[in-house]
Amino acid sequence: MDVTNKQFDEVIVICREIFAKKLHDYGASWRILRPESVTDQLFIKANRIRSLEVKKENRVNEGIFPEFIGIVNYGVIGLIQLQLGYADSIDITVEKALELYDKHVAETKTLMSAKNHDYDEAWRNMRTSSYTDLILMKIYRTKEIESHSGQTLISEGVDANYRDMVNYAIFGLIKLHFGDHGA
């Protein structure tokens, strides 16, 4: 599991660099997104990955790797939005956004480590396309929860689904970056 933690850290550096560069270019413009809009952005990213996996061809010069990065970053944005609520304008600094990003990534990594222990790194024997399908399933679950105003009878909430989506996307990034046998 030490290898997984190291690989998690390496791919999250890539994700955070993209997040920071976009913060520089756009500020925290995503603060206006309501949770449902974040979920829809995650859907767009995951659906494009699935489309590329099925069609085996892309016509836009971006592949699957950047889309998994987008899922990680929008998942963290979703967690921030759940924590702060959405705003009517940009109401946080770049520094605060990065601080919140790091906080939610750390919490998500803790969850990954716990699940990774219990499941004995089963994700390493899964296909990357399965992560895509699991992310899409989590998105549909999240949409259902959102349609019930966030209320569940027995299931985890939106935040848990966002964290799972981030972790599945990180698994995809690890596999794509290090290969199937990167452990």
C-alpha positions as CSV (number, residue, x, y, z in Angstrom):
1,M,0.0,0.0,0.0
2,D,3.0,2.3,0.3
3,V,3.3,2.2,-3.5
4,T,-0.3,3.2,-3.8
5,N,0.1,6.1,-1.5
6,K,3.2,7.3,-3.4
7,Q,1.4,6.9,-6.7
8,F,-1.7,8.7,-5.4
9,D,0.6,11.6,-4.3
10,E,2.3,11.7,-7.7
11,V,-0.9,11.9,-9.7
12,I,-2.5,14.3,-7.3
13,V,0.4,16.7,-7.9
14,I,-0.5,16.7,-11.6
15,C,-4.2,17.3,-10.8
16,R,-3.4,20.1,-8.3
17,E,-1.0,21.8,-10.8
18,I,-3.9,21.9,-13.4
19,F,-6.3,23.2,-10.7
20,A,-3.8,25.9,-9.6
21,K,-3.2,27.0,-13.2
22,K,-6.9,27.3,-13.9
23,L,-7.4,29.2,-10.6
24,H,-4.7,31.6,-11.9
25,D,-6.5,32.0,-15.3
26,Y,-10.1,32.1,-14.1
27,G,-10.1,32.6,-10.3
28,A,-12.5,30.5,-8.3
29,S,-15.3,31.2,-10.9
30,W,-16.6,27.7,-10.1
31,R,-17.9,29.1,-6.8
32,I,-21.2,30.0,-8.6
33,L,-21.9,26.3,-9.5
34,R,-24.7,24.7,-7.5
35,P,-24.0,21.1,-6.5
36,E,-26.2,19.8,-9.4
37,S,-24.1,21.7,-11.9
38,V,-20.9,20.2,-10.5
39,T,-22.5,16.7,-10.8
40,D,-23.4,17.5,-14.4
41,Q,-19.8,18.6,-15.1
42,L,-18.6,15.3,-13.7
43,F,-21.1,13.5,-15.9
44,I,-19.7,15.3,-19.0
45,K,-16.2,14.2,-18.2
46,A,-17.1,10.6,-17.4
47,N,-19.4,10.3,-20.4
48,R,-16.6,11.5,-22.7
49,I,-14.2,8.9,-21.2
50,R,-16.7,6.2,-21.8
51,S,-17.4,7.4,-25.3
52,L,-13.6,7.4,-26.1
53,E,-13.3,3.9,-24.6
54,V,-16.1,2.6,-26.7
55,K,-15.3,4.4,-30.0
56,K,-11.5,4.1,-29.7
57,E,-11.2,7.4,-31.4
58,N,-11.3,11.0,-30.4
59,R,-11.8,14.1,-32.6
60,V,-10.8,16.6,-29.9
61,N,-7.1,16.6,-29.1
62,E,-7.6,15.5,-25.5
63,G,-7.6,11.9,-24.4
64,I,-8.8,10.0,-21.4
65,F,-6.0,11.1,-19.0
66,P,-7.1,14.8,-18.9
67,E,-10.7,13.8,-18.4
68,F,-9.8,11.8,-15.3
69,I,-7.9,14.8,-14.1
70,G,-11.1,16.8,-14.7
71,I,-13.1,14.3,-12.6
72,V,-10.6,14.6,-9.7
73,N,-10.7,18.4,-9.8
74,Y,-14.5,18.7,-10.2
75,G,-15.0,16.1,-7.5
76,V,-12.9,18.3,-5.2
77,I,-14.8,21.4,-6.3
78,G,-18.0,19.5,-5.4
79,L,-16.7,18.8,-1.9
80,I,-15.8,22.4,-1.5
81,Q,-19.2,23.5,-2.7
82,L,-20.9,21.2,-0.3
83,Q,-18.8,22.6,2.6
84,L,-19.2,26.3,1.7
85,G,-22.4,26.3,-0.3
86,Y,-22.5,28.0,-3.7
87,A,-21.9,31.7,-4.0
88,D,-23.3,34.4,-6.4
89,S,-19.8,35.6,-7.2
90,I,-16.1,34.7,-6.6
91,D,-15.8,34.9,-2.9
92,I,-12.6,33.1,-2.0
93,T,-9.0,33.8,-2.9
94,V,-6.8,31.5,-4.9
95,E,-4.9,30.7,-1.7
96,K,-8.1,29.7,0.2
97,A,-9.2,27.6,-2.8
98,L,-5.9,25.7,-2.8
99,E,-6.1,25.3,1.0
100,L,-9.6,23.8,0.7
101,Y,-8.4,21.6,-2.3
102,D,-5.6,20.2,-0.1
103,K,-7.9,19.6,2.8
104,H,-10.4,17.6,0.7
105,V,-7.7,15.7,-1.1
106,A,-6.2,14.6,2.3
107,E,-9.6,13.5,3.5
108,T,-10.2,11.6,0.2
109,K,-6.8,9.9,0.5
110,T,-7.6,8.8,4.0
111,L,-10.8,7.2,2.7
112,M,-8.9,5.5,-0.1
113,S,-6.3,4.1,2.2
114,A,-9.0,2.6,4.5
115,K,-10.9,1.1,1.6
116,N,-7.7,0.0,0.0
117,H,-6.7,-1.9,3.2
118,D,-10.1,-3.6,3.4
119,Y,-10.4,-4.5,-0.2
120,D,-6.7,-5.5,-0.5
121,E,-6.0,-3.3,-3.5
122,A,-8.6,-5.1,-5.7
123,W,-8.7,-2.0,-7.9
124,R,-5.3,-3.0,-9.3
125,N,-6.9,-6.0,-11.0
126,M,-9.7,-4.0,-12.5
127,R,-9.9,-2.6,-16.0
128,T,-9.8,1.2,-16.4
129,S,-13.1,1.1,-18.2
130,S,-14.6,-0.3,-15.0
131,Y,-13.6,2.9,-13.1
132,T,-15.4,4.8,-15.8
133,D,-18.6,2.8,-15.3
134,L,-18.3,3.0,-11.5
135,I,-17.9,6.8,-11.7
136,L,-21.0,7.0,-14.0
137,M,-23.0,4.9,-11.6
138,K,-21.9,7.2,-8.7
139,I,-23.0,10.2,-10.8
140,Y,-26.4,8.7,-11.3
141,R,-26.7,7.9,-7.6
142,T,-25.7,11.5,-6.8
143,K,-28.3,12.8,-9.2
144,E,-31.0,10.7,-7.4
145,I,-29.8,12.0,-4.0
146,E,-29.9,15.5,-5.3
147,S,-33.4,15.0,-6.6
148,H,-34.4,14.0,-3.0
149,S,-32.9,17.3,-1.7
150,G,-29.9,15.3,-0.4
151,Q,-31.9,13.1,1.9
152,T,-31.2,9.4,1.9
153,L,-32.8,6.6,3.9
154,I,-29.9,4.3,4.1
155,S,-27.2,5.4,1.7
156,E,-24.2,7.6,2.0
157,G,-24.6,11.2,0.9
158,V,-23.4,13.2,-2.0
159,D,-20.0,13.9,-0.4
160,A,-19.2,10.2,-0.1
161,N,-20.1,9.7,-3.8
162,Y,-17.9,12.6,-4.8
163,R,-15.0,11.1,-2.8
164,D,-15.5,7.7,-4.4
165,M,-15.5,9.4,-7.9
166,V,-12.3,11.2,-7.1
167,N,-10.7,7.9,-5.9
168,Y,-11.8,5.9,-8.9
169,A,-10.5,8.7,-11.2
170,I,-7.2,8.6,-9.3
171,F,-7.0,4.8,-9.8
172,G,-7.5,5.4,-13.5
173,L,-4.8,8.0,-13.6
174,I,-2.4,5.7,-11.7
175,K,-3.1,2.9,-14.2
176,L,-2.7,5.2,-17.2
177,H,0.4,6.9,-15.8
178,F,2.2,3.9,-14.3
179,G,0.7,1.0,-16.3
180,D,-1.3,-2.0,-15.1
181,H,1.6,-3.3,-13.1
182,G,2.9,-0.1,-11.6
183,A,2.9,-1.6,-8.1
